[in-house]
Amino acid sequence: MFSSNHIKAILFDLDGTLRHHLPFGGEVFVEHVRSIGLQISEEDKIRALHWEHFYFASSPEIRADNETYKDDRAGFWVNFTRRHLVALGTYPTQAVELAPKVSAYMEEFYKPEVYVPQDAYSLLEFLKEEGYILGMISNREEPYQEELIKLKLDSYFKFSLAGGEVNSYKPDRVIFEHALELAGTSAPETMYIGDNYFADIIGSHRAGLTPVLYDPISLFPEVECAVIRSFAHLPELLK
């Protein structure tokens, strides 16, 4: 356990941490490919979830795909579906064949509700009342202040930062250094909370912040950092 009595600022990830989809896209994806005859085990699902987290952590693969499909977002998602199917254990040739159909299904039928867990609002209210500086870091390309307003999150945060604004994406330490400047705190005075081990935990640790993994489904059971299963658990870490 770390000592947290020196923490002055607490920074959050957005997507997958404070902002969620209901139902979860990975579950819908697996249910659909099972319905068309693929045999997907629970181990396959976990492996694919780990892959998806790694892929979206500004991996070499997603950077290459963004360049290849920069003018073809539909093509990007077909290719992502192919990669996802391979991560689930599908033979590469079969994944190439199935990807356009599965991608089209997800595009047409996956219409999730966007929500923020109630315990997140309770935590943010508590942290604000306790005087912590709160900020947000996302790997999004564009600023997202309007979405924070819609989600009723904007009033809690001193700032929000998108990777595209500074041309740096988690786990790159530079985006965290920009956030520290906005927070007005040093790395040892700053905690970072996120759900993606590869982007959030590795990145914030690399930059010298105190990382906390938000992991409600125990996707990463063997990590060397503090872990919370719900936002209600964070105040205990801050005592």
Beta strands, then each sheet from edge to edge (+ up, - down):
strand 1: 9-12
strand 2: 20-22
strand 3: 113-115
strand 4: 133-138
strand 5: 159-162
strand 6: 190-194
strand 7: 210-214
strand 8: 226-228
sheet 1: 5+ 4+ 1+ 6+ 7+ 8+
sheet 2: 2+ 3-
end
